[in-house]
Amino acid sequence: MKYLIAGLGNVGSQYSDTRHNIGFMILDAWAQASNFIFEPGRYAHRAQIRIRNRQVILIKPTTLMNLSGKAVRYYMEKENIEPQNLLVVVDDISLPPGTLRLRPSGSDGGHNGLKSINELTGTQQYPRMRVGIGDNFAKGRQSDYVLSPFTAEDLVLIKPIIEKAVGQLRTFVTEGIQPAMNRYNTQPGKNSEGN
């Protein structure tokens, strides 16, 4: 069994701690906890691990957010990954900070990274993990908000959710999407287990 996990973000030190880079942050936390490293690859920084005889390819696209589909499509085709074995990790302004929401499919919800993936893979039928970053911005300032760093107040909620997200990714690979959703999805505004 083979899986592709894509954490979305933007490359470059100026973006490293920004809200839009939560996908990168979660994959980096997994790498740190499990002692694997990302190496440069085509369209993405790439790592490969095995968990319980399952092969997992992890990518952090280097295409910038709006072109994330190029990297995802390339690795899906190269590694022969079925859509149900792809999981994309993204930020979500419609969910409060500290919210984790894994779903088996869905629309792009206005997220440019998901929009690119949907267009270039030709499907919306793949799991996605949405990580709440809140919507505390003035009208017309969404871009500034997602490209700015988390506040100290947000980080109190975000740091534990990054750890939970790594657990959810591992469970997705080893047990399947339903146990991963049941065990780790949180209600908006609550940083506790439960669907």
N, C-alpha and C positions, 0 to 999 in steps of 0.2 A: 504494500500500500504506500502511495506517495502523495505528499501534501505540499502545497505552496502557500506560504503565509507572507503577505505583503503589508508592511507598515508604511503608511504614506507620510510624506513630509517634503521639505525643501532642503537641498544640500547647501552647505556654506555655514560658516561660524555665525554669521549674522542671524541665522534662523534657528540655531541649535536648541534654544530653550523656549521657543515660541509655542503658542497654543496649537498652531497648525501642524506642529511636528510631534504630536503625541504618539503617532504611529511609530516614528523612529525611536522615540523615548522608550516605548514598551519593548520593542525588539532589542534595543541596547540593554535594557534591564534583564531580559532573558539571557542575552549573551554573557553579561557580567555574572549572573547567578549560576550559569551552566558552563562557564569557561570555554566558550567558542568565540571565534572572531569572524568579522565580516571582511571580505576581500573585494577589491574592485572587479567588477564583471561588466558585461555588456548591459547598458541602460540601468544598472543598479549595483549597489554593494550587496554581496551575496554570501550566505553561509549555508552549510549543509550539516544536518545532524541526524542521528537515529534515536528513536524512542520506541522501545518495545517492538523492535523489528519493523518500525515504520520509518520511512525516509521522509525527512522534512527539509524543504528548501525555503530559506527565509530571504526576502529581498527588501532593500530600502531603495526605491527608485531614485536615480540621479537625474531624472528628466525634468525636474520641477513638477509641482503638484498637478498642473493643468494637463500634463502629458503622461501621467502615471500609467495610462492604458498601454503605452508602447512597451514598457517594461513587463507589465503583467501578461500581456499577450505573448511576448517573446518567450518568457519562461514557461507559460502554460504549454506552448507549442513545443519548445525544446525538451521539456521534461514529460510531455504527454500527460498533463494534469487535467482531470475532469473538473467542470465548474463546481461541483459539490465538495471537492477537495481543495478548493481555493478559499482562503479566508483573508479579507482585507480589513486592516485596522485604520480607522479614521477618527478625526475630531468631529463633534456635532454641537453646533451652537444652540440647537433646539432642546438640548438636555442640560440640566444643571451640572456644575462641576461635581465630580464624585459619583456620577452615574455611569454604569456599564451596561450596554445593551447589545447582546449578540442576537442576530436574526438570520434565518436561512436564506433570505432573499429580500428584495425590495427595490424601490426607486433610488435615484441618486440624491433625493432630498435637497437639491440645490448645491451639493458638494461637487466642486469641479474635478477632484480626483476620481470620484465614483462615476461622474459623467463621462470622463475619458475612458475609464475601464469598460463601462457599459457599451459605449460606441465602438471601441476597438475589438472587444471580445464578442460583441453581438448578443450579449445576454445580461439579464439582471438576476439570473438564478444561481447566485453564489452567496455563501455566508459573508456577513460583514459584522465587525465589532465596532459599535459606535461608542465613543468615549465623550461624555459630556464636558463641555468647556464653558457653558453659559452664554448669555447674550447681553452682557452688560456694556452695551455700546450705543452711542447716539446714532440716529438715522443717517445712513450714508457712510458710516465709519466701520462697517463690517470688516473690510480688508485690513484696516489698521489694527483692529482688535485681534483678529486671528494671527496676524504677523507680529504681535507684541508678546513679551514674556508673561508667564503666569505671575500673578501677584502673590505675595507671601501668604495671604489669606486663602487663595485658590490652592496653593501647594499643600496646605494642610489636608485638603480633600484629595488632591491629585496623587500625592505620593503613595497612599495606601491603595488607590485604585490601580496604579501601575502594577503593583504586586499582585493584586487580584486578577488583572488582565493576563499576566503571565501564566497564572494558574488556569485561567479559562482557556488559553491557547493550548496548554499541555493537555487539558481534559478533552478538548475538541479532537486532538490528534489521537489520543489513547482510548477514549470512550465514546466519542461521537458528539454531535451538536446538541442533542436534547439534554444529556447530563450536564454539558457545559453551560447551557442556558439556565437549567434549573438550579444549579449550584452557585452560579456567579452573577447572573443578571441582578441589577439593583433597581429599586423603585426610584423615580426622580426625587432627588433631595435626600435620599436615605443611603447611607453607605453600609448596608447590611445585606446578608445573603437572602435569596428569595427571588421569585420571578416577578 
